[in-house]
Amino acid sequence: MNITEFLKDRFPDAEISADGEDCSSRLLIVSSNFEGLSTLARHKLVMSSLKDQFQSGEVHALSLETKTPSEIS
């Protein structure tokens, strides 16, 4: 599974960069969907979209950094 492509389908406006293997990746996701959300809420939003992949074992470790476009510029 390509986590970057999978998440790009769920967050079409996002810029996603990955470091590491698909099953244990470190991701930076920059999306306007995160505007007004706490870090915890942002992570829950991303992790909930990967719930099935975690339950199946397809993904077993993931480090997230979630930002809005204004936080990057």
C-alpha positions as MATLAB code, in Angstrom:
seq = 'MNITEFLKDRFPDAEISADGEDCSSRLLIVSSNFEGLSTLARHKLVMSSLKDQFQSGEVHALSLETKTPSEIS';
ca = [
       0.000    0.000    0.000;
       1.191    3.479   -0.799;
       0.121    5.585    2.188;
       0.834    8.857    0.401;
      -1.484    8.023   -2.509;
      -4.142    6.631   -0.166;
      -4.178    9.797    1.951;
      -4.052   12.035   -1.133;
      -7.385   10.475   -2.156;
      -8.852   11.393    1.241;
      -7.257   14.849    1.461;
      -7.143   16.037   -2.176;
      -5.754   19.491   -1.384;
      -2.945   18.109    0.781;
       0.758   18.200    0.150;
       2.142   14.978    1.600;
       5.755   13.989    2.016;
       6.838   10.624    3.382;
      10.022    9.295    4.878;
      10.471    5.583    5.536;
       8.709    2.451    4.423;
       4.970    2.311    3.785;
       4.356    0.127    6.815;
       6.242    2.442    9.197;
       6.339    5.880    7.664;
       6.891    9.374    8.904;
       4.514   11.756    7.150;
       4.222   15.499    6.840;
       0.725   16.439    5.711;
      -0.101   20.038    4.873;
      -3.806   20.611    4.314;
      -6.383   23.355    4.659;
      -8.635   20.662    6.194;
      -6.622   21.143    9.386;
      -7.546   24.829    9.778;
      -9.013   25.457   13.235;
      -8.211   21.952   14.512;
      -5.898   21.058   17.377;
      -2.949   18.771   16.718;
      -4.844   15.925   18.364;
      -7.930   16.501   16.204;
      -5.762   16.609   13.071;
      -4.102   13.319   13.959;
      -7.467   11.711   14.738;
      -8.751   12.825   11.340;
      -5.807   11.216    9.546;
      -5.734    8.094   11.707;
      -9.472    7.492   11.320;
      -9.026    7.362    7.561;
      -6.416    4.601    8.079;
      -8.428    2.591   10.618;
      -8.911   -0.443    8.349;
      -5.226   -0.508    7.392;
      -4.170   -0.509   11.046;
      -6.690   -3.226   11.951;
      -5.533   -5.456    9.093;
      -1.864   -4.938    9.971;
      -1.129   -3.385    6.590;
       0.075   -0.322    8.504;
       1.509   -0.836   11.961;
       3.435    2.346   12.735;
       3.024    5.921   11.603;
       4.539    9.190   12.744;
       2.549   12.281   11.786;
       3.268   15.956   11.462;
       0.162   17.861   10.410;
       0.224   21.501    9.352;
      -1.977   24.059    7.645;
      -0.646   25.953    4.629;
      -0.344   29.120    6.734;
       1.820   27.273    9.273;
       4.305   26.335    6.555;
       4.724   29.705    4.842;
];
